Amino acid sequence: MTKHVAVLMGGWSAEREVSLVTGAACVKALQDAGYDVTPIDVQRDMGALMTRLYPKPDAIFNALHGRYGEDGCVQGLLDILGIPYTHSGLLASALAMDKPMAKKLFAAAGIPIARHEMKTQKDILSGNVMPVPYVIKPANEGSSVGVHIIREGSNEPLFEESGWPFGNMVMVEEYIVGREMTVSVMGERALGVTEITTSRGFYDYDAKYEKGGSTHDIPANIPDALTETLMDYAVKAHQALGCRGVSRADFRYDGENVFILEVNTQPGMTPTSLVPEQAAYAGMSFADLVTWMIENAECDP
């Protein structure tokens, strides 16, 4: 059994606060499971982080979210240091965070994707980039950060007006009217299908993390054949990216067809998060889940 675990949390991405909540929950669960745990609030100082990682822990629980924490950057550092860590490795993390590249891999694996294009901010502000409704989103953020649904007559502030810090290139994606579904994958096993509903219009950042922001129905009230399809697609997406450990695939279902939106290689582990709920549905406690993740931690040689 791994003895000493460092939990990386916080960071400086747009998802810092969520990461702190995830990290705190994982620290407590690992301590309750009998591990010697060192929580580390990661700052933008790699020298300081490396000092905190000496002497080396037996494994790292990576509770960072967003850029630099789940896009391959910290994974590369941990590979160099030779410290096993939870979740996916450098390449899978980078591929999953790069939405255009991930979609190419999903399509190659036979998983349906929504129509999408990469456009500049100027293109979008000029209008007519795609028939409404459509979605604009950063190419490399998570937790619905920066996501906007553009509808007929929509006039919500974009880009400079809203302090958009995500670069000039923007993903424009067809908005799939329908139901939100998500599937967690643990190793090579899909845990279940959850349907997410919210009164906020779509499953945005606040719906994800505010208490009462969304309702999670597990198992989703859908035909068995659709459940099997969603679980199969989630495993295929996990494999197409080269993920390991735990991931979560998000889908839209329009009543006839399923479309994959993205794969989260480091999904949230907060009190309102989907992966712990699906693990519980599969008969696994939160402590058992984080223990499995630590005992299956790896790094690339």
Buried (B, 14 or more C-beta within 10 A) or exposed (E): EBEEBBBBBBBBBBBBEBBBBBBBBBBBBBBEBEBEBBBBBBEEEEEEBEEBBEEEBBBBBBBBBBBBBBBBBBBBBBBEBEBBBBBBBBBBBBBBBBBEBBBBBBEEBEBEBBEBBEBEBEBBEEEEBBEBBBBBBBBBBBBBBBBBBBEEEEEEEBBEEEEBEBEEBBBBBBBBEBBBBBBBBBBEEBBBBBBBEBEBEBBBBEBBBEEEBBEBEBEBEBEEEBBEBBBEBBBBBBBBBBBBBBBBBBBBBEEEEBBBBBBBBBBBBBEBBBBBBBBBBBEBEBBBBBBBBBEBBBBEE
